Amino acid sequence: MSLMDEDAVALSQMIASRQVKPSEVMEAYLARLSTANPVVNAIVSSRAPDELMTEARSLDDMPVGGWLHGIPFAVKDLVSVRGITTTFGSPLFRDNVPEADDLVARRLRAAGAILTGKTNTPEWGHGSHSFNTVFGTTLNPYDTTRTAGGSSGGAAAALAAHMVPVADGSDMMGSLRNPAAFCNVYGFRPTWGLVPDDAGGDTFMATMATDGPMARTVEDLARLLETLAGPNPEVPFGRPRAAFSQHLDIEMRGLRVGWLGDWGGAYPLEPGIDELCGGGLAVLEELGAIVEPLAPPFPAEELWDSWTRLRGFLNAGSKGALLAIPPQRDLLKPETRWEIELGQSITAAQVYAASVTRSRWFAQAAALFEQYDVLVMPSAQVWPFPAEWRWPQSINGQAMDTYHRWMEIVVPVSLIGLPSLAVPCGFGVSGLPMGMQIIGPEGADAKVLAIGQQYHSATQWPQRRPPVMPA
């Protein structure tokens, strides 16, 4: 058994107790990287092995400075990391080597992690399929003809292939939850504001995307969330961090769970997904929860209209300049150009109306949580699809009218910033993974993680190793 088969908390304890050295962990990381990464292409812009070993050896006899002391960590390629090529998946930034860390990287370093490289992502994180013209396509460790999802697909695949014990991701439109489902791991989208953004650009209106943890255990999620969370005084709407890993026990008996399923048919699901999520719900019932099916609580089309307009508006503001210069415009992927052009066509009145819809849905969701502790939905509408596709063109014969309509099921959470834990539900008849999302009210991150911990203890799905990781 390799040290890379340990979870992050176990590795941390082994290093702290001097059972293993950071250099031994780095040797295991480099060995696993050399065998698994050529198969799945999850980790990119890797630092030189000699450089990594030198840094790891320097930590062998040093006092432990944080729970990630000496643990190899590959950071998502949407996060700027000092000294490591950071492309955002874009050919425009193919040779970009930042001189300073983004906040996520700073907090990982402060916790003692050795930053080894980047995890692959689609260009600008647009689309839940991790391919780009800089590094190519990330493949699913459970079936390397299939996608690992995205935009945190590189992180999910690296976790599933045991190349890293824990990973950061980000989630605007399911970018943590969708790849977690596709790769049989956990992904947690925290309450918006718990993990702050960096200062720069707009920090008042851009309130839909967030960074968050991914892992093979819920305890690892909680520990990494403690590292990433906490206010950034340079940006508004901060929330205090909490000791999430100390509050993973919860009495499940009597908890009320609302099952939203396919939102009354508004979100078509490929065959088998509903049934597999039903198995996940049965686990919650066996643990003592009361599961009740719910009718759609809000018109899905209104949520979609609000979402696409606000997302386009934000993309036009943050990336519109790239479209204005022909050489740059020609290097942008069509999906990114579509987002910017949509945002540039939207009026101020439409932005306001979209925000009103968002506000109405937040109030309606709050009323639901007076009756239910958590809500549950599938994490994805399709099984991991062929890696050569750009995106699924239809679901059950229903045409998808945009590049991201096929993942609309994540929008109710993302639009209003609720905490949502993507948990594995097992495997379909084709052997592909799938998952469901456990959704709580604003600020209920600890409760959602605690429910997830009980579920994990009862299921242990990530222990089923993928074919690229023979037992």
C-alpha positions in Angstrom: 0.0 0.0 0.0 1.3 3.4 -1.0 1.3 6.4 1.4 -0.8 8.1 -1.3 -3.6 5.7 -0.4 -4.0 7.3 3.0 -6.4 10.1 3.6 -5.1 13.5 4.4 -5.9 13.4 8.2 -4.1 10.1 8.5 -1.1 11.3 6.7 -1.0 14.5 8.8 -1.1 12.4 12.0 1.7 10.1 10.7 3.9 13.0 9.8 3.2 14.8 13.1 4.1 11.7 15.1 7.3 11.2 13.0 6.0 7.8 11.8 6.8 9.0 8.2 8.8 11.9 6.8 7.6 14.5 4.3 10.3 13.2 2.0 8.9 9.7 2.1 5.4 11.0 1.3 6.9 13.0 -1.6 8.6 9.9 -3.0 5.2 8.1 -2.9 3.5 11.1 -4.6 6.1 11.2 -7.4 5.8 7.4 -7.9 2.0 7.6 -8.2 2.2 10.6 -10.4 4.5 8.8 -12.8 2.1 5.9 -13.2 -1.4 7.4 -12.9 -1.1 10.9 -14.4 -0.1 9.8 -17.9 -3.3 7.8 -18.0 -5.8 10.5 -16.8 -3.9 13.8 -17.3 -5.2 15.4 -14.1 -2.1 17.2 -12.8 -0.5 19.8 -15.1 2.4 22.3 -14.8 4.2 19.9 -12.4 7.3 21.2 -10.6 10.5 19.3 -11.2 10.9 16.1 -9.0 14.3 17.1 -7.7 12.9 20.5 -6.6 10.0 18.8 -4.9 12.2 16.3 -3.1 14.5 19.1 -1.9 11.6 21.0 -0.4 10.2 17.9 1.2 13.6 16.9 2.8 13.9 20.4 4.2 10.7 19.8 6.2 11.7 16.3 7.5 13.2 17.6 10.7 11.3 20.9 11.0 8.6 21.4 13.7 5.1 20.7 12.2 3.7 24.1 11.4 0.2 23.1 10.1 -1.9 20.0 9.5 -0.8 19.9 5.9 2.9 19.9 6.8 4.8 18.1 4.1 1.7 16.9 2.2 1.9 17.2 -1.6 -0.9 19.4 -2.9 -1.8 20.3 -6.5 -3.8 23.5 -6.9 -6.6 24.1 -9.4 -5.4 26.0 -12.4 -7.8 28.8 -11.8 -5.8 29.8 -8.7 -2.6 31.8 -9.2 0.4 30.2 -7.5 3.7 31.9 -7.1 6.4 30.3 -9.3 4.1 27.8 -10.9 2.6 28.2 -14.4 -1.0 29.3 -14.1 -2.9 29.3 -17.3 -6.6 29.3 -16.3 -6.9 26.8 -19.1 -6.4 29.5 -21.7 -3.8 29.7 -24.4 -3.6 33.4 -23.7 -1.9 32.6 -20.4 0.1 29.6 -21.6 3.4 31.1 -20.2 2.0 33.0 -17.2 4.0 32.4 -14.1 2.6 34.5 -11.2 4.9 36.3 -8.8 2.4 36.1 -6.0 -0.1 33.6 -4.6 -3.8 34.0 -4.6 -5.5 33.7 -1.2 -6.2 29.9 -1.5 -2.5 29.2 -2.3 -1.4 31.4 0.6 -3.6 29.6 3.1 -2.5 26.2 1.8 1.2 27.2 2.2 0.5 28.5 5.7 -1.0 25.1 6.6 2.3 23.5 5.5 1.3 22.0 2.1 4.0 21.5 -0.6 2.4 22.9 -3.7 3.5 20.5 -6.5 1.7 21.8 -9.6 -1.9 22.5 -10.9 -5.0 20.4 -11.5 -6.5 20.7 -15.0 -9.6 22.8 -15.8 -11.6 23.9 -18.8 -10.7 27.3 -20.1 -11.8 29.9 -17.5 -13.7 27.1 -15.8 -16.5 27.3 -18.5 -18.1 24.0 -18.9 -18.2 20.8 -16.8 -15.7 18.9 -19.0 -12.0 19.6 -18.2 -10.3 20.0 -21.6 -8.4 22.9 -23.1 -5.9 23.6 -25.9 -3.0 24.1 -23.5 -3.0 20.7 -21.7 -5.7 18.6 -23.4 -8.4 16.5 -21.7 -8.6 15.1 -18.2 -10.0 11.5 -18.3 -12.1 9.6 -15.8 -10.1 7.1 -13.7 -13.1 4.8 -13.6 -13.3 4.8 -17.5 -10.6 6.6 -19.4 -12.8 6.9 -22.4 -15.1 9.3 -20.4 -14.9 12.8 -18.9 -14.0 13.5 -15.3 -16.3 16.5 -15.3 -15.4 20.0 -14.4 -14.4 22.6 -13.9 -12.6 20.9 -11.0 -12.2 17.7 -13.1 -8.5 17.6 -12.7 -8.9 17.7 -8.9 -11.6 15.0 -8.9 -9.6 12.7 -11.2 -6.4 13.2 -9.1 -8.3 12.3 -5.9 -9.9 9.2 -7.5 -6.5 8.1 -8.8 -4.9 8.6 -5.4 -2.4 11.1 -6.7 -3.4 13.5 -4.0 -5.2 12.9 -0.7 -7.2 16.2 -0.7 -7.7 19.0 -3.2 -9.1 22.4 -3.7 -11.9 23.1 -6.2 -14.2 25.9 -7.1 -17.9 25.9 -7.9 -20.0 28.4 -9.8 -22.2 26.1 -11.7 -21.5 22.7 -10.1 -17.8 22.7 -10.7 -17.2 20.9 -7.4 -20.3 18.8 -7.4 -20.4 17.5 -10.9 -16.9 16.1 -11.1 -17.2 14.7 -7.6 -20.2 12.7 -8.8 -18.4 11.6 -12.0 -15.2 10.5 -10.1 -16.7 8.9 -6.9 -15.3 11.4 -4.4 -16.7 14.2 -2.2 -17.0 17.9 -3.1 -18.3 20.6 -0.8 -19.6 23.9 -2.0 -19.7 26.0 1.2 -22.1 28.8 2.0 -21.2 31.7 -0.2 -18.7 34.0 1.6 -17.3 31.3 4.0 -14.3 30.9 1.7 -13.5 34.4 0.5 -12.2 35.6 -2.8 -9.2 37.7 -3.5 -9.5 41.4 -3.8 -9.5 42.7 -7.4 -12.3 43.3 -9.8 -15.8 43.3 -8.5 -16.2 41.9 -5.0 -19.7 43.2 -4.2 -21.9 41.8 -7.1 -20.0 38.6 -8.0 -21.6 36.4 -5.3 -22.2 33.1 -7.1 -18.8 31.4 -7.4 -16.8 30.0 -4.4 -13.8 27.9 -3.7 -14.2 24.8 -1.6 -12.7 21.4 -0.6 -12.7 18.0 -2.4 -11.6 14.7 -0.8 -12.2 11.0 -0.4 -13.5 11.4 3.1 -15.8 14.0 4.8 -13.3 14.5 7.6 -10.7 15.6 5.1 -13.2 18.0 3.6 -13.9 19.5 7.0 -10.2 20.0 7.8 -9.5 21.6 4.4 -12.5 23.9 4.8 -11.0 25.1 8.1 -7.9 26.0 6.2 -9.6 27.8 3.3 -12.4 29.5 5.4 -12.2 32.8 7.3 -12.7 36.4 6.4 -10.5 38.3 4.0 -10.5 41.9 5.3 -10.0 43.2 1.7 -13.4 41.9 0.5 -17.0 42.2 1.8 -19.5 39.7 3.2 -16.9 37.6 5.1 -18.0 34.8 7.4 -16.0 33.4 10.4 -14.4 30.0 10.1 -15.4 27.2 12.5 -13.9 24.0 13.8 -15.9 21.9 11.3 -13.9 18.7 11.9 -14.8 18.8 15.6 -18.5 18.8 14.9 -19.0 15.8 12.6 -21.3 13.8 15.0 -25.0 14.3 14.6 -28.2 12.4 15.6 -29.7 11.3 12.3 -32.9 9.9 13.8 -35.8 12.2 13.0 -33.9 14.5 10.6 -36.3 15.6 7.8 -35.0 15.2 4.2 -36.8 16.7 1.2 -36.1 14.9 -2.1 -36.4 17.3 -5.0 -35.3 14.7 -7.7 -35.7 16.0 -11.2 -37.7 19.1 -10.1 -40.9 17.7 -11.4 -39.4 16.8 -14.7 -37.8 20.2 -15.4 -34.3 18.6 -15.2 -34.2 15.5 -17.4 -32.1 12.7 -16.0 -30.4 9.9 -18.0 -31.8 6.4 -17.1 -30.5 5.0 -13.9 -29.5 8.2 -12.1 -32.8 8.6 -10.2 -32.6 4.9 -9.1 -29.0 5.2 -7.9 -29.8 8.3 -5.9 -32.7 6.4 -4.5 -30.1 4.0 -3.0 -28.4 7.0 -1.4 -31.7 8.2 0.1 -32.3 4.7 1.5 -29.0 4.9 3.3 -30.2 8.2 5.0 -33.4 6.4 5.9 -31.5 3.5 7.4 -29.6 6.0 9.5 -32.9 7.3 10.9 -33.8 10.2 8.6 -37.3 10.8 7.3 -37.3 11.3 3.5 -40.2 12.9 1.7 -40.6 13.7 -2.0 -41.2 17.4 -2.7 -43.0 19.2 -5.5 -41.0 21.8 -7.4 -40.8 24.8 -5.0 -40.0 27.4 -7.7 -40.4 27.6 -11.5 -37.2 26.1 -13.0 -37.3 28.4 -16.1 -37.3 31.5 -13.9 -34.2 30.2 -12.1 -32.5 29.5 -15.4 -33.3 32.9 -16.9 -32.0 34.6 -13.7 -28.9 32.4 -13.7 -27.8 32.8 -17.3 -28.3 36.6 -17.2 -26.4 37.2 -14.0 -23.6 34.8 -15.1 -23.4 36.4 -18.5 -23.4 39.9 -16.9 -20.5 38.9 -14.6 -18.5 37.3 -17.4 -18.9 40.3 -19.7 -17.6 42.5 -16.9 -14.6 40.4 -16.0 -13.6 39.1 -19.4 -15.2 41.6 -21.9 -11.8 43.2 -22.6 -10.5 39.9 -24.0 -13.2 40.0 -26.7 -12.4 43.5 -27.8 -8.9 42.6 -29.2 -9.1 40.4 -32.3 -5.9 38.3 -31.6 -7.2 37.5 -28.1 -10.8 37.0 -29.2 -9.7 34.4 -31.7 -8.1 32.4 -28.9 -11.1 32.3 -26.7 -13.2 29.1 -26.7 -16.7 29.5 -28.2 -18.4 29.0 -24.9 -16.5 31.9 -23.3 -17.3 34.1 -26.2 -21.0 33.1 -25.9 -21.0 34.1 -22.2 -19.4 37.5 -22.8 -21.7 38.3 -25.8 -24.7 37.3 -23.8 -23.7 39.6 -20.9 -23.0 42.5 -23.2 -26.5 42.2 -24.7 -28.3 42.4 -21.3 -29.9 45.6 -20.1 -29.7 47.0 -16.6 -33.4 46.3 -16.2 -32.8 42.6 -17.0 -30.0 42.4 -14.5 -32.3 43.9 -11.8 -35.2 41.5 -12.7 -32.8 38.6 -12.5 -31.7 39.7 -9.1 -35.3 40.0 -7.9 -35.9 36.4 -9.1 -32.9 35.4 -7.1 -34.1 37.2 -4.0 -37.6 35.5 -4.3 -36.0 32.1 -4.6 -33.8 32.7 -1.5 -36.9 33.6 0.5 -38.8 30.5 -0.8 -35.9 28.2 0.0 -35.7 29.7 3.6 -39.3 28.7 4.1 -38.6 25.2 2.9 -35.8 24.8 5.5 -38.3 25.6 8.2 -39.9 22.2 7.4 -36.8 20.2 6.3 -33.3 19.9 7.7 -31.8 19.3 4.3 -32.8 19.0 0.7 -31.4 16.4 -1.7 -31.1 16.3 -5.5 -28.9 14.4 -8.0 -25.4 16.0 -8.5 -25.6 15.6 -12.3 -28.2 14.9 -15.0 -26.0 12.7 -17.2 -23.5 9.9 -16.6 -19.8 10.7 -17.4 -19.9 11.1 -21.2 -17.4 10.4 -23.9 -14.2 12.4 -23.5 -14.2 13.5 -27.2 -17.5 15.4 -26.8 -17.5 19.1 -26.0 -20.8 18.7 -24.1 -23.9 16.6 -24.2 -26.2 17.8 -27.0 -29.3 16.2 -25.6 -30.7 14.2 -22.6 -33.2 11.5 -23.4 -33.9 13.1 -26.8 -34.4 16.6 -25.3 -32.1 19.0 -27.0 -29.8 21.2 -24.8 -30.0 24.8 -26.0 -26.7 26.0 -24.4 -23.3 24.5 -23.7 -24.3 24.1 -20.0 -28.0 23.4 -20.0 -27.3 19.8 -19.3 -26.1 20.6 -15.8 -29.0 22.9 -14.9 -29.7 20.8 -11.8 -27.0 22.6 -9.8 -28.5 26.1 -10.4 -31.0 26.2 -7.5 -28.0 25.9 -5.1 -25.6 28.1 -6.9 -28.0 31.0 -7.5 -28.5 31.7 -3.8 -25.2 30.4 -2.3 -26.4 27.5 -0.2 -24.0 24.9 1.2 -24.1 21.7 -0.8 -22.2 18.4 -0.3 -21.9 16.1 -3.3 -21.7 12.5 -2.0 -21.1 9.4 -4.1 -24.1 7.1 -4.6 -22.3 4.1 -6.2 -22.1 2.9 -9.8 -24.6 2.3 -12.6 -24.9 -0.7 -14.7 -22.1 0.5 -17.0 -19.8 0.8 -14.0 -19.8 4.6 -14.0 -20.0 6.6 -10.8 -22.8 9.0 -9.8 -23.7 11.1 -6.8 -26.3 13.3 -5.1 -26.1 16.6 -3.3 -27.1 17.2 0.3 -28.2 20.8 0.5 -28.6 22.9 3.7 -29.8 26.4 4.5 -27.4 29.3 4.5 -24.8 28.9 7.2 -25.6 25.3 8.0 -22.2 24.0 6.7 -21.3 22.1 9.8 -24.7 20.3 9.9 -24.4 19.3 6.2 -20.9 18.0 6.7 -22.0 16.1 9.8 -24.8 14.4 7.9 -22.3 13.6 5.2 -20.0 12.0 7.7 -22.7 9.6 8.8 -23.4 8.8 5.2 -19.7 8.2 4.5 -19.3 5.9 7.5 -22.3 3.9 6.2 -21.2 3.7 2.6 -17.4 4.2 2.1 -17.9 4.5 -1.7 -14.5 6.1 -2.5 -12.8 2.9 -1.2 -13.8 1.3 -4.5 -10.7 1.9 -6.4 -10.7 2.7 -10.2 -9.1 0.5 -12.8 -6.1 2.9 -13.0 -5.5 2.1 -9.3 -5.4 -1.8 -9.1 -5.8 -3.0 -5.5 
